[in-house]
Amino acid sequence: MNIHEKALQLTVSERYAEAIPYIKQTLKLIPKSAEMHASLAMCYMNCSQLTKAENAISKSIKLNPSNAIAKLIRADIAKRKGLLKSSEHNIKEALRLSPDNASVLAFYANLLIEKGDMKGAAKYADKAEEVDPEKGLECAILASNFLKATKDSKHFKKLQDEFNEDLPQKNLIPAAFALGKCFDEVGEYDKAFKYYEIGNTHKAAQLILNKTPSDPEAHSAYVKSIIKLMPDYLVSSNTGKGNNSQEPIFIVGMPRSGTTLVESIITAGDVVAGGELPHFSTIAHTFNYPDTDNEFNSFDFAKLGKQYLDRTGLRGARFTDKLPNNFHFLGFIRLCFPNAKVIHVKRNPYDTCLSMYFNNFTSLNYTNNLEHLGVYYNDYMDIVEHWRGCVDFYEIQYETLIEHQEEETRNLINYCGLEWNDCYMEPHKNNRRVSTASMQQVREPVYKTSKHKHKKYEKHLDSLIETIMV
């Protein structure tokens, strides 16, 4: 087997990290192969090396601008980076080039789900299956994102009929999560957990294969470094030196804690929904935060705040930044924006972690192991408690919000300095695009069914409960 054949074999086998060096060697022999540059991009993308993936796919498209699959890969890279306009532009280009390509049609259906266009999503999912009946399983997975299952649901039956653990990983993992969701919706909780466990077990193995495994010890050390770098006296002594803008409204918390609901409420009026913006962590890490050797109190926080605002492209209007794990940077955010509104959303720890375990995240590698989730949650609480002693922020409890919606919503809107409008009571009518795991729930009226959901699965959660209780 030559180098080229080995590269293709590893890529097809989804052994992406192993494939990369063979693809690179192949490209030395055939540097103008658009196909190999696209394969390299796909491998980098699946190893979460998105900048390298973008560079590789750009070379592929330059060599062959008419390749629909290359446009699809670029759309996927952009989507993973949170660049949804770019993703939509590229997938439409792919559709123009290949209107009957089932993979392109299925990807576009998924993008339409994020826009809230469930009718359009169903249309393109059906067309994908019509063009290629072998896409039936993928389309059933898509349908599970916007249709609630009953025992007679077509997509639920399709998933059950076609699922087996010999499927390729790219189908097995999302199918397992989809089946877990369907069984949960019909009230068969033991079966639901079984499929969620299958999905997470295979996902964890895939992360190890792609050299991006969960590392709870590293995250704990990261949190301790932040606390050491930014003691409360340093934050308090530098407050007031930052940018005076009140444009950004930061919403932080654990993923699946209710941050998307809070953003939907705030942006039901005139505030622009920024979504999950990566800019603060990018700026912070340019000087090796939190391991910087620089004197932190010598930083020009006003200038850093301006850098952040410029990167958002949202100057001139109030906007939300709802990247949940910005809780790592609360002290830094407050130093850069002493007048900005900062909202911390809390939810029952077991409901939060279970909801994360039940979602097939593309970038959160700690969510596939309940014990690792517990460690991460403990780290999160440690750093939030640290910030509580030196940073001003508004805290809202998810369970209280859904039980006392109007009172809590009025308090939230008042904190943000916004004028009351009844639209804040109907966040599900907000037509903004949602690209998080909450994209189905946020289109529905505020509901209480997710409260204490972990009790339905309690017998399966010993490792999580024991870890968080420590």
Protein Blocks (a to p, Z undefined) as FASTA:
>chain_A
ZZklmmmmmmmnopmklmmmmmmmmmmmmmmlmklmmmmmmmmmmnopaklmmmmmmmmm
mmmmmlmklmmmmmmmmmmnopaklmmmmmmmmmmmmmmbfklmmmmmmmmmmnopaklm
mmmmmmmmmmmmmlmmmmmmmmmmmpccdfklmklmmmmmmgcfkbcfklmmmmmmmmmm
mmmmnopaklmmmmmmmmmmmmmmmmmmnopaccfklmmmmmmmmmmmmgfklmmmmgoi
acfbfkbccdeddehilpmmmmmmmmmmmbccebjafklmmmmmmnopakbfbdfklpcf
klmmmmmmmmnopghiacddfbfklmmmmmmmmmmmmmbccddddddfklmmmmmmmpcc
fklmklmpfklmmmmmmmmmmmmmmmmmmpccddddfklmmmmmmlmmmmmmmmnopacd
fklmmmmlpccdcfbfklmmmmpccdfklgoklmmmmmmmmmmmmmmmZZ
